[in-house]
Amino acid sequence: MMSHPVLASGGLDDATNAVAEIQVWFYGFLGVACLLYMGYQVGLALTNKQDWMEVGLAFCKVAVAGGSVMGAAWAWSIWGS
């Protein structure tokens, strides 16, 4: 039995839509997690349990984490598929 290449790609649109939906959910989850982390860091600084310099470092960590996620998406768009 021979298979035509067009028939083999029947679910590609559904899979692409599912991956896009997961990506939106993942970005939302990361955004909420970063917001909670930053709120926790600011709360520690307000109660004098850590220095404000630590809050600045936490902001840098969140920026690097967000940049790496966006950098991975950018690299995948160029070299991925």
N, CA, C and O atoms as a GROMACS GRO file, in nm:
protein
  324
    1MET      N    1   0.084  -0.116   0.000
    1MET     CA    2   0.000   0.000   0.000
    1MET      C    3   0.090   0.124   0.000
    1MET      O    4   0.177   0.138   0.086
    2MET      N    5   0.068   0.211  -0.094
    2MET     CA    6   0.148   0.334  -0.106
    2MET      C    7   0.073   0.448  -0.040
    2MET      O    8  -0.050   0.456  -0.047
    3SER      N    9   0.148   0.536   0.023
    3SER     CA   10   0.089   0.653   0.089
    3SER      C   11   0.135   0.779   0.018
    3SER      O   12   0.253   0.795  -0.012
    4HIS      N   13   0.042   0.865  -0.007
    4HIS     CA   14   0.074   0.992  -0.071
    4HIS      C   15   0.122   1.090   0.036
    4HIS      O   16   0.066   1.091   0.146
    5PRO      N   17   0.225   1.172   0.010
    5PRO     CA   18   0.277   1.264   0.112
    5PRO      C   19   0.174   1.362   0.165
    5PRO      O   20   0.182   1.402   0.282
    6VAL      N   21   0.079   1.401   0.085
    6VAL     CA   22  -0.024   1.494   0.130
    6VAL      C   23  -0.112   1.429   0.236
    6VAL      O   24  -0.155   1.496   0.330
    7LEU      N   25  -0.140   1.301   0.222
    7LEU     CA   26  -0.221   1.231   0.321
    7LEU      C   27  -0.148   1.216   0.453
    7LEU      O   28  -0.212   1.210   0.558
    8ALA      N   29  -0.017   1.211   0.450
    8ALA     CA   30   0.060   1.194   0.572
    8ALA      C   31   0.061   1.320   0.657
    8ALA      O   32   0.087   1.313   0.777
    9SER      N   33   0.034   1.434   0.599
    9SER     CA   34   0.038   1.560   0.674
    9SER      C   35  -0.101   1.607   0.715
    9SER      O   36  -0.122   1.727   0.733
   10GLY      N   37  -0.194   1.518   0.731
   10GLY     CA   38  -0.332   1.555   0.764
   10GLY      C   39  -0.348   1.620   0.899
   10GLY      O   40  -0.435   1.707   0.913
   11GLY      N   41  -0.270   1.583   0.999
   11GLY     CA   42  -0.286   1.638   1.132
   11GLY      C   43  -0.187   1.747   1.165
   11GLY      O   44  -0.177   1.787   1.281
   12LEU      N   45  -0.115   1.797   1.068
   12LEU     CA   46  -0.013   1.898   1.094
   12LEU      C   47  -0.073   2.028   1.146
   12LEU      O   48  -0.017   2.090   1.236
   13ASP      N   49  -0.185   2.070   1.090
   13ASP     CA   50  -0.248   2.194   1.136
   13ASP      C   51  -0.296   2.180   1.280
   13ASP      O   52  -0.282   2.274   1.359
   14ASP      N   53  -0.353   2.067   1.313
   14ASP     CA   54  -0.399   2.044   1.451
   14ASP      C   55  -0.283   2.044   1.547
   14ASP      O   56  -0.292   2.100   1.656
   15ALA      N   57  -0.173   1.982   1.509
   15ALA     CA   58  -0.055   1.977   1.596
   15ALA      C   59   0.006   2.116   1.612
   15ALA      O   60   0.049   2.153   1.722
   16THR      N   61   0.009   2.193   1.505
   16THR     CA   62   0.063   2.329   1.513
   16THR      C   63  -0.023   2.416   1.604
   16THR      O   64   0.030   2.494   1.682
   17ASN      N   65  -0.154   2.402   1.594
   17ASN     CA   66  -0.244   2.478   1.682
   17ASN      C   67  -0.228   2.435   1.828
   17ASN      O   68  -0.234   2.519   1.918
   18ALA      N   69  -0.208   2.306   1.852
   18ALA     CA   70  -0.189   2.258   1.989
   18ALA      C   71  -0.059   2.311   2.048
   18ALA      O   72  -0.056   2.351   2.165
   19VAL      N   73   0.047   2.313   1.970
   19VAL     CA   74   0.175   2.366   2.018
   19VAL      C   75   0.164   2.516   2.046
   19VAL      O   76   0.219   2.565   2.144
   20ALA      N   77   0.094   2.589   1.961
   20ALA     CA   78   0.075   2.733   1.984
   20ALA      C   79  -0.005   2.757   2.112
   20ALA      O   80   0.024   2.852   2.186
   21GLU      N   81  -0.105   2.674   2.139
   21GLU     CA   82  -0.184   2.687   2.261
   21GLU      C   83  -0.100   2.657   2.385
   21GLU      O   84  -0.112   2.726   2.486
   22ILE      N   85  -0.016   2.556   2.377
   22ILE     CA   86   0.073   2.523   2.488
   22ILE      C   87   0.173   2.636   2.511
   22ILE      O   88   0.205   2.668   2.626
   23GLN      N   89   0.221   2.695   2.404
   23GLN     CA   90   0.317   2.805   2.415
   23GLN      C   91   0.253   2.925   2.486
   23GLN      O   92   0.317   2.986   2.572
   24VAL      N   93   0.131   2.959   2.453
   24VAL     CA   94   0.062   3.070   2.518
   24VAL      C   95   0.040   3.038   2.666
   24VAL      O   96   0.058   3.125   2.751
   25TRP      N   97   0.000   2.916   2.696
   25TRP     CA   98  -0.019   2.876   2.836
   25TRP      C   99   0.112   2.882   2.912
   25TRP      O  100   0.115   2.929   3.026
   26PHE      N  101   0.221   2.835   2.852
   26PHE     CA  102   0.352   2.833   2.917
   26PHE      C  103   0.402   2.974   2.945
   26PHE      O  104   0.455   3.000   3.053
   27TYR      N  105   0.385   3.065   2.849
   27TYR     CA  106   0.427   3.204   2.871
   27TYR      C  107   0.345   3.268   2.983
   27TYR      O  108   0.399   3.343   3.064
   28GLY      N  109   0.218   3.239   2.988
   28GLY     CA  110   0.134   3.292   3.096
   28GLY      C  111   0.177   3.237   3.231
   28GLY      O  112   0.184   3.312   3.329
   29PHE      N  113   0.207   3.107   3.237
   29PHE     CA  114   0.254   3.046   3.361
   29PHE      C  115   0.386   3.108   3.406
   29PHE      O  116   0.402   3.139   3.524
   30LEU      N  117   0.480   3.126   3.314
   30LEU     CA  118   0.607   3.188   3.348
   30LEU      C  119   0.589   3.331   3.395
   30LEU      O  120   0.658   3.375   3.487
   31GLY      N  121   0.499   3.404   3.334
   31GLY     CA  122   0.473   3.542   3.375
   31GLY      C  123   0.422   3.550   3.517
   31GLY      O  124   0.466   3.634   3.595
   32VAL      N  125   0.329   3.463   3.551
   32VAL     CA  126   0.274   3.461   3.687
   32VAL      C  127   0.381   3.417   3.787
   32VAL      O  128   0.391   3.474   3.896
   33ALA      N  129   0.461   3.317   3.750
   33ALA     CA  130   0.568   3.271   3.839
   33ALA      C  131   0.671   3.382   3.865
   33ALA      O  132   0.717   3.399   3.977
   34CYS      N  133   0.706   3.456   3.761
   34CYS     CA  134   0.802   3.567   3.778
   34CYS      C  135   0.742   3.677   3.863
   34CYS      O  136   0.811   3.737   3.946
   35LEU      N  137   0.615   3.705   3.843
   35LEU     CA  138   0.550   3.808   3.924
   35LEU      C  139   0.546   3.768   4.072
   35LEU      O  140   0.572   3.851   4.159
   36LEU      N  141   0.515   3.643   4.101
   36LEU     CA  142   0.514   3.595   4.239
   36LEU      C  143   0.654   3.598   4.299
   36LEU      O  144   0.671   3.637   4.414
   37TYR      N  145   0.754   3.558   4.222
   37TYR     CA  146   0.891   3.560   4.270
   37TYR      C  147   0.936   3.702   4.302
   37TYR      O  148   1.000   3.726   4.405
   38MET      N  149   0.904   3.795   4.215
   38MET     CA  150   0.944   3.933   4.239
   38MET      C  151   0.870   3.992   4.358
   38MET      O  152   0.927   4.068   4.437
   39GLY      N  153   0.743   3.958   4.372
   39GLY     CA  154   0.667   4.003   4.489
   39GLY      C  155   0.727   3.950   4.618
   39GLY      O  156   0.734   4.022   4.717
   40TYR      N  157   0.770   3.824   4.617
   40TYR     CA  158   0.834   3.764   4.733
   40TYR      C  159   0.965   3.836   4.766
   40TYR      O  160   0.994   3.864   4.882
   41GLN      N  161   1.044   3.866   4.664
   41GLN     CA  162   1.171   3.934   4.685
   41GLN      C  163   1.151   4.076   4.741
   41GLN      O  164   1.223   4.118   4.831
   42VAL      N  165   1.055   4.147   4.688
   42VAL     CA  166   1.026   4.281   4.738
   42VAL      C  167   0.974   4.273   4.881
   42VAL      O  168   1.009   4.357   4.964
   43GLY      N  169   0.891   4.174   4.911
   43GLY     CA  170   0.841   4.156   5.047
   43GLY      C  171   0.954   4.130   5.146
   43GLY      O  172   0.952   4.184   5.257
   44LEU      N  173   1.052   4.049   5.106
   44LEU     CA  174   1.167   4.026   5.192
   44LEU      C  175   1.246   4.154   5.216
   44LEU      O  176   1.294   4.179   5.326
   45ALA      N  177   1.259   4.235   5.112
   45ALA     CA  178   1.334   4.360   5.127
   45ALA      C  179   1.256   4.460   5.214
   45ALA      O  180   1.317   4.533   5.292
   46LEU      N  181   1.124   4.462   5.201
   46LEU     CA  182   1.045   4.554   5.283
   46LEU      C  183   1.050   4.519   5.431
   46LEU      O  184   1.042   4.608   5.516
   47THR      N  185   1.064   4.392   5.462
   47THR     CA  186   1.072   4.349   5.602
   47THR      C  187   1.217   4.342   5.650
   47THR      O  188   1.244   4.287   5.757
   48ASN      N  189   1.309   4.397   5.573
   48ASN     CA  190   1.452   4.403   5.606
   48ASN      C  191   1.515   4.265   5.629
   48ASN      O  192   1.607   4.251   5.710
   49LYS      N  193   1.467   4.166   5.560
   49LYS     CA  194   1.527   4.033   5.567
   49LYS      C  195   1.634   4.014   5.459
   49LYS      O  196   1.711   3.918   5.463
   50GLN      N  197   1.639   4.106   5.364
   50GLN     CA  198   1.745   4.106   5.264
   50GLN      C  199   1.764   4.250   5.214
   50GLN      O  200   1.679   4.336   5.237
   51ASP      N  201   1.875   4.272   5.148
   51ASP     CA  202   1.904   4.406   5.095
   51ASP      C  203   1.827   4.430   4.966
   51ASP      O  204   1.782   4.336   4.899
   52TRP      N  205   1.813   4.557   4.932
   52TRP     CA  206   1.748   4.592   4.807
   52TRP      C  207   1.834   4.553   4.687
   52TRP      O  208   1.784   4.537   4.576
   53MET      N  209   1.964   4.539   4.710
   53MET     CA  210   2.052   4.493   4.603
   53MET      C  211   2.013   4.352   4.558
   53MET      O  212   2.025   4.318   4.441
   54GLU      N  213   1.966   4.271   4.653
   54GLU     CA  214   1.919   4.137   4.619
   54GLU      C  215   1.795   4.143   4.530
   54GLU      O  216   1.775   4.058   4.442
   55VAL      N  217   1.711   4.244   4.552
   55VAL     CA  218   1.592   4.262   4.468
   55VAL      C  219   1.636   4.298   4.326
   55VAL      O  220   1.581   4.247   4.228
   56GLY      N  221   1.735   4.385   4.315
   56GLY     CA  222   1.789   4.419   4.183
   56GLY      C  223   1.847   4.299   4.113
   56GLY      O  224   1.829   4.282   3.992
   57LEU      N  225   1.916   4.214   4.188
   57LEU     CA  226   1.970   4.090   4.131
   57LEU      C  227   1.858   3.996   4.087
   57LEU      O  228   1.869   3.930   3.984
   58ALA      N  229   1.751   3.991   4.164
   58ALA     CA  230   1.636   3.908   4.126
   58ALA      C  231   1.572   3.960   3.997
   58ALA      O  232   1.532   3.881   3.912
   59PHE      N  233   1.562   4.093   3.982
   59PHE     CA  234   1.511   4.149   3.857
   59PHE      C  235   1.599   4.108   3.740
   59PHE      O  236   1.548   4.077   3.632
   60CYS      N  237   1.730   4.109   3.760
   60CYS     CA  238   1.821   4.067   3.653
   60CYS      C  239   1.801   3.919   3.619
   60CYS      O  240   1.802   3.882   3.501
   61LYS      N  241   1.782   3.836   3.721
   61LYS     CA  242   1.759   3.694   3.696
   61LYS      C  243   1.631   3.671   3.616
   61LYS      O  244   1.628   3.588   3.526
   62VAL      N  245   1.526   3.745   3.652
   62VAL     CA  246   1.399   3.731   3.580
   62VAL      C  247   1.415   3.778   3.436
   62VAL      O  248   1.361   3.717   3.344
   63ALA      N  249   1.490   3.887   3.415
   63ALA     CA  250   1.512   3.937   3.279
   63ALA      C  251   1.591   3.838   3.196
   63ALA      O  252   1.561   3.818   3.078
   64VAL      N  253   1.692   3.775   3.255
   64VAL     CA  254   1.771   3.675   3.183
   64VAL      C  255   1.686   3.552   3.150
   64VAL      O  256   1.695   3.497   3.041
   65ALA      N  257   1.603   3.511   3.246
   65ALA     CA  258   1.515   3.394   3.221
   65ALA      C  259   1.417   3.424   3.108
   65ALA      O  260   1.397   3.341   3.020
   66GLY      N  261   1.355   3.542   3.109
   66GLY     CA  262   1.264   3.580   3.003
   66GLY      C  263   1.334   3.594   2.870
   66GLY      O  264   1.280   3.555   2.766
   67GLY      N  265   1.455   3.649   2.873
   67GLY     CA  266   1.532   3.663   2.750
   67GLY      C  267   1.573   3.530   2.691
   67GLY      O  268   1.577   3.514   2.569
   68SER      N  269   1.603   3.433   2.778
   68SER     CA  270   1.641   3.302   2.726
   68SER      C  271   1.523   3.230   2.661
   68SER      O  272   1.539   3.160   2.561
   69VAL      N  273   1.404   3.248   2.719
   69VAL     CA  274   1.285   3.188   2.658
   69VAL      C  275   1.258   3.250   2.522
   69VAL      O  276   1.230   3.180   2.425
   70MET      N  277   1.266   3.383   2.515
   70MET     CA  278   1.242   3.449   2.387
   70MET      C  279   1.355   3.421   2.288
   70MET      O  280   1.330   3.410   2.167
   71GLY      N  281   1.478   3.408   2.337
   71GLY     CA  282   1.590   3.373   2.250
   71GLY      C  283   1.576   3.233   2.193
   71GLY      O  284   1.610   3.209   2.077
   72ALA      N  285   1.526   3.142   2.274
   72ALA     CA  286   1.503   3.006   2.224
   72ALA      C  287   1.393   3.005   2.117
   72ALA      O  288   1.405   2.935   2.017
   73ALA      N  289   1.287   3.084   2.139
   73ALA     CA  290   1.181   3.092   2.038
   73ALA      C  291   1.234   3.155   1.909
   73ALA      O  292   1.199   3.111   1.799
   74TRP      N  293   1.319   3.256   1.922
   74TRP     CA  294   1.378   3.320   1.804
   74TRP      C  295   1.468   3.221   1.729
   74TRP      O  296   1.461   3.211   1.607
   75ALA      N  297   1.552   3.149   1.803
   75ALA     CA  298   1.643   3.053   1.738
   75ALA      C  299   1.563   2.941   1.671
   75ALA      O  300   1.600   2.895   1.563
   76TRP      N  301   1.455   2.897   1.734
   76TRP     CA  302   1.374   2.791   1.675
   76TRP      C  303   1.309   2.840   1.546
   76TRP      O  304   1.295   2.764   1.451
   77SER      N  305   1.270   2.968   1.543
   77SER     CA  306   1.208   3.021   1.421
   77SER      C  307   1.307   3.027   1.305
   77SER      O  308   1.268   3.018   1.189
   78ILE      N  309   1.434   3.044   1.337
   78ILE     CA  310   1.535   3.051   1.231
   78ILE      C  311   1.582   2.912   1.190
   78ILE      O  312   1.582   2.880   1.071
   79TRP      N  313   1.623   2.830   1.287
   79TRP     CA  314   1.687   2.703   1.255
   79TRP      C  315   1.598   2.581   1.279
   79TRP      O  316   1.635   2.470   1.240
   80GLY      N  317   1.485   2.600   1.343
   80GLY     CA  318   1.405   2.484   1.384
   80GLY      C  319   1.333   2.414   1.273
   80GLY      O  320   1.351   2.294   1.253
   81SER      N  321   1.251   2.486   1.202
   81SER     CA  322   1.169   2.415   1.104
   81SER      C  323   1.159   2.489   0.975
   81SER      O  324   1.094   2.442   0.882
   0.00000   0.00000   0.00000
